[in-house]
Amino acid sequence: MTRLFDRKLYAAPLDKDKIRTALDIGTGTGVWAIDFADEHPNCTVTGTDISPIQPSWVPSNARFEIEDAKKEWTFQPNYFDYIHIPWLTGTIADWPALYKEAYKCTAPGGWIEHLDDDVEGLKEAGFTNVTTEVIYSDDPKMKQVGLNLSATLTHDVDGFLTYLLHNYENWTPQEIHNYASIMRKEIRERKIHSNSKWRVVRGQKPLDT
Ligand SMILES: C[S@@+](CC[C@H](N)C(=O)[O-])C[C@H]1O[C@@H](n2cnc3c(N)ncnc32)[C@H](O)[C@@H]1O
């Protein structure tokens, strides 16, 4: 993901010296939260996920919590100077409800940034200064990003297929295993030039709220 931003961890106009609190929703391995904490030693960074796969050796200003972003958020209102939502495609049914929680927990003047294949609804939630950047992964500069994504998908395919097909479609482990190996083969197929469009949408909570 950071390659999409030329190795920058964010693109919102944050004041590096003033930011004190940041939240990374669906943090996954926690790499982004750890790097952000290293770059901003005066900022407390919280990474949340429903899956406890984050490391325990982390910078003293980073911490991880198990929290389902689909439920009511347990953070203080008006608290975070920056909320980062990276790549939660397919996991959230009700984005307006999630943005409502995010708006509630963003500090006045604070920023939210959401990177995904489709993003809508920040303005409706109350955020202002909303801008959208579209990133095409078939841009030659993005070849490396595509390779990384292909490696990620190839490794993750069993996990996300199992979640969907076992829990919702009652497929057996063997059926899922067979399907996963077909999918891995298709992902590696060089004759298929698949590409995708990514959006980075950022917005700010007005100062006078
Ligand atoms: C595609 S991964 C992205 C991980 C990381 N943000 C990154 O960019 O590498 C999606 C992550 O969202 C987490 N997730 C899915 N549903 C969630 C929910 N309801 N609340 C919090 N995290 C969730 C998954 O466990 C997974 O770690």
The ligand as an ORCA input file, in Angstrom:
! r2SCAN-3c Opt
* xyz 0 1
  C      -7.272     -6.600      3.018
  S      -6.762     -6.590      4.700
  C      -5.871     -5.058      4.791
  C      -4.866     -5.050      5.918
  C      -4.053     -3.776      6.041
  N      -4.920     -2.621      6.293
  C      -3.223     -3.547      4.790
  O      -3.460     -2.572      4.078
  O      -2.319     -4.359      4.535
  C      -8.283     -6.226      5.566
  C      -8.139     -6.254      7.080
  O      -9.365     -5.800      7.650
  C      -9.653     -6.620      8.765
  N     -11.102     -6.546      9.007
  C     -12.097     -7.164      8.310
  N     -13.292     -6.848      8.830
  C     -13.051     -6.024      9.877
  C     -13.895     -5.372     10.830
  N     -15.218     -5.526     10.801
  N     -13.322     -4.595     11.788
  C     -11.969     -4.445     11.831
  N     -11.123     -5.040     10.952
  C     -11.662     -5.818      9.996
  C      -9.165     -8.007      8.353
  O      -8.984     -8.858      9.479
  C      -7.864     -7.642      7.635
  O      -6.773     -7.588      8.517
*
